[in-house]
Amino acid sequence: MGERLDIPLPVGTFRLCVVLVGVSHPGNLGAICRTMLNYGFDDLRLVHPTCSPDDQDTRNRAKHAGRLLDECQVFDSLEAAVVDCSSVVGTSGKREVGDKTLFRHFVMPWELSDRLEGLNSTVALVFGEEGKGLSTEDLDKCDFLVTLPTWEGYPIANLSHAATALLYELHRSRVILHQGREPSMPDVVPLDRTMTPEVRVVLQKAIHQYAEALSWHEERRASFRQTMIRNLMKSMPTDQEATRLVGGFVEATTALEHANQDERWMKNRRRKLR
């Protein structure tokens, strides 16, 4: 379970780099490396870090994403870190309270995904230091800002948690648009969960035959049959799930016919739909 496949990183319409300004906690740095690679991003840039990419705690938290620490670039300024980026997106959990927004004009994570889709260039997603966030000066160097929809009673998220939430949303958009269409995103967990008309007919037939084998009177059997069909169909089973259910209903029907000494079972010993 959870095997790593030998496949390339996803290639979206835009290229993303994650910029950490003043990161100070080795565990956060390592965790961000891991979540970046989880969601298929590997361009990490550090601005004035106060913890080392070679710190053992950082390496331990990064797990199998240690190559991001080996390849990360370190810069003396935010401007230098984003010199090749056509769009610089700042992050903050500090929001303005009141009717007027003077400085912190935010978009939500899902809006960010929509706006970046189709952009054929490099985008920087910038995070500030733990406990402080990006300074007003650094926020002013960003083109626009994104914030998480956290509860206003406790809006500030941990650095690595914030990075995970935003990277998840960006990769989610890629999965919806491109899964199964490129080698980097194989259709391991299918997005199409429909049941084909043919399997639907077989499932309903299996339920009908099971209901017929019950020892109840006709009205009760009909009620059971309708309830079972309604509830199973409301769950929208896939072809694979429906096929397994069919197998269970056929097995149960066969057992009931055998217990009732049903002549059809005695004659055919069936384990298939009539």
C-alpha positions as CSV (number, residue, x, y, z in Angstrom):
1,M,0.0,0.0,0.0
2,G,1.2,3.5,-0.7
3,E,4.0,2.5,-3.0
4,R,6.0,5.2,-4.8
5,L,5.7,5.0,-8.6
6,D,8.6,5.9,-10.9
7,I,6.8,8.7,-12.6
8,P,7.7,12.4,-13.4
9,L,6.4,15.3,-11.5
10,P,3.2,16.9,-12.7
11,V,3.6,19.6,-15.3
12,G,0.9,22.2,-15.0
13,T,0.4,25.3,-17.1
14,F,2.3,27.3,-14.5
15,R,5.5,26.5,-12.6
16,L,5.4,27.0,-8.8
17,C,8.2,27.9,-6.5
18,V,7.7,28.0,-2.7
19,V,9.6,30.9,-1.0
20,L,10.2,30.7,2.8
21,V,11.3,34.0,4.3
22,G,13.1,33.7,7.6
23,V,12.1,30.1,8.3
24,S,13.4,29.3,11.8
25,H,12.0,25.9,12.8
26,P,13.8,22.8,11.4
27,G,10.7,20.7,11.8
28,N,8.6,23.2,9.7
29,L,11.2,23.3,7.0
30,G,11.3,19.5,6.7
31,A,7.5,19.2,6.8
32,I,7.1,21.7,4.0
33,C,9.6,19.7,1.9
34,R,7.5,16.6,2.4
35,T,4.2,18.3,1.6
36,M,5.7,19.9,-1.5
37,L,6.8,16.6,-2.9
38,N,3.5,15.0,-1.8
39,Y,1.7,17.4,-4.1
40,G,4.3,17.3,-6.9
41,F,6.2,20.6,-6.4
42,D,10.0,20.7,-5.9
43,D,11.2,24.3,-6.3
44,L,12.1,25.5,-2.8
45,R,13.7,28.8,-2.2
46,L,14.9,30.2,1.2
47,V,15.4,33.9,2.1
48,H,17.5,34.5,5.2
49,P,16.7,31.1,6.9
50,T,17.8,30.8,10.5
51,C,17.8,27.1,10.5
52,S,19.9,24.9,8.2
53,P,18.7,22.6,5.5
54,D,21.3,20.1,6.8
55,D,19.8,20.1,10.3
56,Q,19.1,16.5,11.3
57,D,15.6,17.3,12.5
58,T,14.9,19.0,9.2
59,R,16.1,15.9,7.3
60,N,14.0,13.6,9.6
61,R,10.8,15.5,9.0
62,A,11.4,15.7,5.2
63,K,11.6,11.9,5.0
64,H,11.9,11.0,1.3
65,A,11.8,14.6,0.2
66,G,15.4,15.2,1.3
67,R,16.4,16.1,-2.3
68,L,14.5,19.3,-2.0
69,L,16.8,20.3,0.8
70,D,19.8,19.3,-1.3
71,E,18.6,21.4,-4.2
72,C,17.0,24.4,-2.5
73,Q,18.4,27.9,-3.2
74,V,19.2,30.4,-0.5
75,F,18.9,34.2,-1.2
76,D,19.7,37.4,0.6
77,S,16.4,39.1,-0.3
78,L,12.9,38.4,-1.4
79,E,13.5,40.4,-4.6
80,A,16.4,38.1,-5.6
81,A,14.4,35.0,-4.8
82,V,11.6,35.9,-7.2
83,V,13.5,37.6,-10.0
84,D,12.4,35.0,-12.5
85,C,8.7,35.0,-11.4
86,S,6.0,36.7,-13.3
87,S,3.6,36.6,-10.4
88,V,4.4,36.8,-6.7
89,V,1.7,35.7,-4.2
90,G,2.1,36.6,-0.6
91,T,0.4,34.7,2.3
92,S,-0.9,36.0,5.6
93,G,-3.4,35.1,8.3
94,K,-3.6,38.7,9.6
95,R,-6.8,40.2,8.2
96,E,-8.2,43.6,8.5
97,V,-11.4,44.1,10.5
98,G,-14.0,46.6,9.5
99,D,-15.9,47.7,6.4
100,K,-12.9,49.0,4.5
101,T,-9.9,47.0,3.3
102,L,-6.9,49.4,3.1
103,F,-3.9,47.0,2.5
104,R,-4.7,43.3,2.9
105,H,-6.7,42.5,-0.3
106,F,-6.9,38.7,-0.2
107,V,-8.1,35.9,-2.4
108,M,-9.1,32.5,-1.1
109,P,-7.1,29.3,-2.0
110,W,-9.7,28.1,-4.6
111,E,-9.7,31.5,-6.2
112,L,-5.9,31.3,-6.4
113,S,-6.1,28.0,-8.3
114,D,-8.6,29.4,-10.8
115,R,-6.5,32.5,-11.4
116,L,-3.3,30.6,-11.9
117,E,-4.7,28.0,-14.3
118,G,-3.6,28.8,-17.8
119,L,-0.7,31.1,-16.7
120,N,2.3,29.9,-18.6
121,S,5.1,31.3,-16.3
122,T,6.7,30.9,-12.9
123,V,4.7,31.8,-9.8
124,A,6.2,32.4,-6.4
125,L,4.1,31.4,-3.3
126,V,5.7,33.3,-0.4
127,F,5.5,32.4,3.3
128,G,6.8,34.4,6.3
129,E,8.6,33.4,9.5
130,E,6.9,31.4,12.2
131,G,5.1,33.6,14.7
132,K,5.6,36.7,12.6
133,G,4.5,36.1,9.1
134,L,5.6,38.3,6.2
135,S,6.4,41.8,7.2
136,T,4.5,44.7,5.8
137,E,7.4,45.6,3.6
138,D,7.6,42.0,2.1
139,L,3.8,41.9,1.6
140,D,4.1,45.1,-0.3
141,K,6.5,43.4,-2.7
142,C,3.9,40.8,-3.6
143,D,1.5,41.2,-6.5
144,F,-1.5,39.9,-4.5
145,L,-2.3,38.0,-1.3
146,V,-3.9,34.8,-0.4
147,T,-5.3,33.7,3.0
148,L,-6.8,30.5,4.4
149,P,-10.5,30.4,5.4
150,T,-9.6,29.8,9.0
151,W,-11.9,30.6,11.9
152,E,-11.7,34.3,12.9
153,G,-11.4,33.3,16.6
154,Y,-8.0,31.7,15.8
155,P,-7.0,32.6,12.3
156,I,-3.2,32.1,12.3
157,A,-2.1,28.6,11.1
158,N,1.2,26.9,11.6
159,L,3.6,27.5,8.8
160,S,3.8,24.0,7.5
161,H,0.0,23.5,7.9
162,A,-0.6,26.7,5.8
163,A,1.7,25.5,3.1
164,T,0.0,22.1,3.1
165,A,-3.4,23.6,2.7
166,L,-2.4,25.9,-0.2
167,L,-0.3,23.3,-2.1
168,Y,-3.2,20.8,-1.7
169,E,-5.6,23.3,-3.3
170,L,-3.2,24.0,-6.2
171,H,-2.6,20.3,-6.9
172,R,-6.3,19.5,-6.5
173,S,-7.0,21.7,-9.5
174,R,-4.3,19.9,-11.5
175,V,-5.8,16.5,-10.6
176,I,-9.3,17.5,-11.6
177,L,-8.2,18.9,-15.0
178,H,-5.4,16.5,-15.9
179,Q,-5.6,13.2,-14.0
180,G,-5.4,10.2,-16.4
181,R,-4.3,12.5,-19.3
182,E,-0.5,12.6,-18.5
183,P,2.0,10.1,-17.1
184,S,2.6,12.2,-13.9
185,M,-1.0,11.8,-12.8
186,P,-2.1,8.2,-13.5
187,D,-5.7,7.3,-12.9
188,V,-4.9,5.3,-9.7
189,V,-8.0,6.6,-7.8
190,P,-10.5,7.1,-10.6
191,L,-12.3,10.4,-10.7
192,D,-15.1,8.9,-12.8
193,R,-17.2,6.9,-10.3
194,T,-20.3,6.2,-12.4
195,M,-22.0,2.9,-12.8
196,T,-22.7,1.8,-16.3
197,P,-26.3,1.0,-17.4
198,E,-25.5,-2.6,-17.9
199,V,-24.2,-3.1,-14.3
200,R,-27.2,-1.1,-13.0
201,V,-29.6,-3.6,-14.6
202,V,-27.7,-6.6,-13.2
203,L,-27.6,-5.1,-9.6
204,Q,-31.3,-4.5,-9.6
205,K,-32.0,-8.0,-10.9
206,A,-29.8,-9.5,-8.2
207,I,-31.8,-7.5,-5.5
208,H,-35.1,-8.6,-7.1
209,Q,-34.1,-12.3,-7.0
210,Y,-32.9,-12.0,-3.4
211,A,-36.2,-10.4,-2.3
212,E,-38.1,-13.2,-4.1
213,A,-36.2,-15.8,-2.0
214,L,-37.2,-14.3,1.3
215,S,-39.9,-16.1,3.3
216,W,-42.0,-12.9,3.8
217,H,-45.4,-12.1,2.2
218,E,-45.3,-10.2,-1.1
219,E,-46.0,-6.7,0.3
220,R,-43.1,-7.0,2.7
221,R,-40.8,-8.4,0.0
222,A,-41.7,-5.5,-2.3
223,S,-41.0,-3.0,0.5
224,F,-37.6,-4.6,1.2
225,R,-36.8,-4.6,-2.5
226,Q,-37.6,-0.9,-3.0
227,T,-35.8,0.2,0.2
228,M,-32.6,-1.8,-0.8
229,I,-32.6,-0.4,-4.3
230,R,-33.3,3.2,-3.2
231,N,-30.6,3.2,-0.6
232,L,-27.9,1.5,-2.6
233,M,-28.5,3.7,-5.7
234,K,-28.4,6.9,-3.5
235,S,-24.9,5.9,-2.6
236,M,-23.9,6.0,-6.3
237,P,-21.8,2.8,-6.3
238,T,-19.1,2.3,-9.0
239,D,-19.1,-0.6,-11.4
240,Q,-16.6,-2.5,-9.2
241,E,-18.6,-1.8,-6.0
242,A,-21.9,-2.8,-7.6
243,T,-20.4,-6.1,-9.0
244,R,-19.3,-7.0,-5.5
245,L,-22.7,-6.4,-4.2
246,V,-24.2,-8.5,-7.0
247,G,-21.9,-11.4,-5.9
248,G,-23.1,-11.1,-2.3
249,F,-26.8,-11.0,-3.3
250,V,-26.4,-14.1,-5.5
251,E,-24.6,-16.0,-2.8
252,A,-27.3,-15.1,-0.3
253,T,-30.1,-16.0,-2.7
254,T,-28.5,-19.4,-3.3
255,A,-28.2,-20.0,0.4
256,L,-31.8,-19.1,1.0
257,E,-33.0,-21.4,-1.8
258,H,-30.9,-24.2,-0.5
259,A,-32.3,-23.7,3.0
260,N,-35.8,-23.7,1.6
261,Q,-35.1,-26.9,-0.5
262,D,-36.0,-24.8,-3.5
263,E,-36.3,-27.2,-6.5
264,R,-34.7,-24.6,-8.8
265,W,-31.6,-24.7,-6.6
266,M,-31.7,-28.5,-6.3
267,K,-31.8,-28.8,-10.0
268,N,-29.4,-26.1,-11.2
269,R,-27.2,-25.5,-8.1
270,R,-26.8,-22.0,-9.5
271,R,-24.5,-19.3,-8.4
272,K,-25.4,-16.9,-11.2
273,L,-28.2,-14.6,-12.1
274,R,-31.2,-16.2,-13.9
